[in-house]
């Protein structure tokens, strides 16, 4: 087993990156100081630009203080003391761009090439990857003009869209139009930094399991494990950012609720509930990633009332049954062309032989085995490491890295096992005649 206890912690993908934050006029702009502050704490260099409407909603002084740099507005666009136009200088400075919130007005300006504000001019001059997060009233988001503009934007290069979710809006309406939460904006920027903007999972559906299961002993006690579900969530969000439709079957999670945004979520408690949900969702899935930490055993008949300590101790030696192998069951039932990625936690210096035997026994296409007894790879860690086993490929070691980075590498390996998806309609055809199939689905509520 490969171990390096003295290895340095993996670097943050956002550390040292030059990130330009463009803020347009939506009440969701009040969330951006949280994002700017988080980026600074993670070691990024940040510069901010506000539209005239945004400057009335969020303080440019606050943004300047948090970013440690001047916050620019339209008044700064043409300064006789500056040797170069500000919108060009900012566009060339940026390595990554966050446009959040994207308002209907700024969307229209950008799509139709109108650079009459500093934010719009920067977008037209920019050649860096852009993470885009719209926010607006439900009726505005559904209006034909906005829908057509959003359709056109989907096919532009160097752009990663985060469609708005559904929820309570500032106008008191409940519906689509709610901007992605700060945690997802940060995750999207991290994804741009470690993977890029390519959406190679468009037209595919990924089924992911995540988190622990809980097997009841009695109404007050259960058998579970320390899994937080973050690895499975990272896989789900990475696939979503790369264009996939994602179903997430998850046990109790210890991760930000915002990371459920955009996913079709199916919460469960027990291994039996997870099995039923997975089998129901398996048909039609292009691929499956089994990242959940499923219990190995459960009580055949949990006690109906709380057991005394003495009764619990007496019952622990009897009445157990083995939980069915969910991964092997999915492999046995999979339709032609479906690729399956399994996970295996292991510990000890001589466990790889057991892992290889498990891979052969499970019959999945790929198996990621992570050493839970090593730093930066165990339960509840923000990072992961391990061996990826594949048929005929031997085993590839993944050095410790943030779980989102590991997730992207695993998705690439899984995608290599899939048939190519049909070509998308050309952008010019979509622009002339956008159809419902071209609009990203509304985000599912957590």
C-alpha positions, 0 to 999 in steps of 0.5 A, a space after each residue: 500500500 502506498 503511504 506518505 504520512 509526511 506529504 504536504 496537504 493538497 493545495 487548494 485549486 483556488 489558491 493563487 488564482 486571479 478571480 474577477 467577480 462581476 455583479 449585476 443588478 439582482 437582490 441576490 447580489 447581497 450574497 456576494 460578499 460571502 463569496 468574496 470573503 471565502 475566496 480571499 480566505 482560500 488564497 485567491 486574488 479577487 477583483 470586483 466590478 458592480 453594475 449601477 443597479 448592483 451598486 445600489 444593492 451591495 456596498 462597493 466599499 464592503 467589496 473593496 474591503 473584503 477583496 483588499 482591492 478597489 471595487 470598480 463601477 461604471 464611473 471608473 470605466 474611462 479614466 484619463 489617468 489610466 493608460 489602458 481601457 479598464 474593461 480590457 485590463 480587467 478582462 486580461 487580468 482574470 484567470 477565472 470569472 464569476 458572473 453572479 447574479 446574472 440579471 435579465 438586463 446583463 444577459 441581454 447585453 452580453 448575448 447581443 454584444 452591447 457593452 454600455 456598462 463596465 460589467 457588459 464591456 468586460 464580458 465582451 472583452 473576456 477570454 477567460 472561463 466564466 461561471 454564470 449564475 442567473 437570478 431573477 423573478 420566476 416570470 422574468 426567468 420564464 419569459 420568451 426573451 430571457 429563455 431565448 437569450 439563455 439558450 444562446 448562451 448555453 452553447 458559447 465556449 469557456 462558459 459554465 452555467 449554474 441554472 437558478 434553482 427553485 425556492 422562495 424569492 425576494 419578491 415573495 414568490 415561490 418558483 424558479 429564479 433563485 441564484 445558486 448558494 455561495 457554496 455552489 458558486 465556490 464549488 463551480 469556481 473550483 471545478 473550473 480551476 481543476 477541470 475546466 468548462 467542458 460539458 462532456 456529460 451532456 445527454 447522460 444520466 448519472 446515478 450516485 449513492 452517497 453517505 452512510 446507512 443507518 440500521 436500527 437496533 431499537 428506536 433509540 440506537 442504530 448501526 452506522 459509520 462516519 461517512 459524511 457523503 462528501 465524496 458522493 456529493 462531489 461526484 454528483 455535483 461534478 457530473 452536474 457541472 459537466 452537463 449530466 442529469 444526476 439522481 442522488 440516493 443518499 443516507 444522512 449527510 454531514 455536508 452543506 445542504 447547498 450541495 444538493 442543489 440541482 440534483 434529483 435527491 432521494 433520501 434514505 435511512 437503511 440499506 434496504 431503502 437504498 437498494 429499493 431506490 437504486 433498483 428503481 432508478 437504475 433503468 435509463 442511467 448511463 452510469 452508476 457511482 456507488 460511493 455510499 458506505 453501506 452497512 454490512 450487517 443489520 438486525 433481522 428484527 429490530 426491537 420495537 421498544 427501547 432495550 435496556 443496557 442489559 437486554 441490548 448486551 444480551 441481544 448483540 450476539 444473535 439476530 444479525 443478518 448480512 446486508 445484500 451486496 447492493 453493488 453486485 446486485 446492480 451489476 447483475 441487473 444492469 442494461 447493456 452499455 451501463 458503466 458502474 463505478 464501485 468504492 471500497 474502503 480499506 486499511 492496513 498494509 496488506 489489504 490490496 490483495 483483498 481489494 483486487 479480489 473484491 473488484 473481481 467479485 463485484 464485476 463493476 467496470 471500475 473500483 476506487 479503493 481508498 485507505 481510510 486509515 491514512 491522513 487526507 483519505 479517511 472518513 470526514 476528510 475534505 480530501 481523498 486518495 486511493 487506487 483506481 482499478 479497472 479491467 485490463 488497466 491495472 491500478 492507478 494511484 491517485 495522490 491526495 487531492 480535494 474530493 472534487 478533483 478526485 471526482 472529476 478524474 473518476 468521472 473521466 475514467 467512467 466516461 471513457 467506458 460509455 458510448 458517445 452521446 448524439 451530437 447536440 444541435 448547432 448553436 445557430 440552429 438553437 438560436 433560430 429555433 430554441 426548443 424545450 429540449 435545449 433549456 436546462 431542467 429546473 433545479 430540484 429542490 433539496 
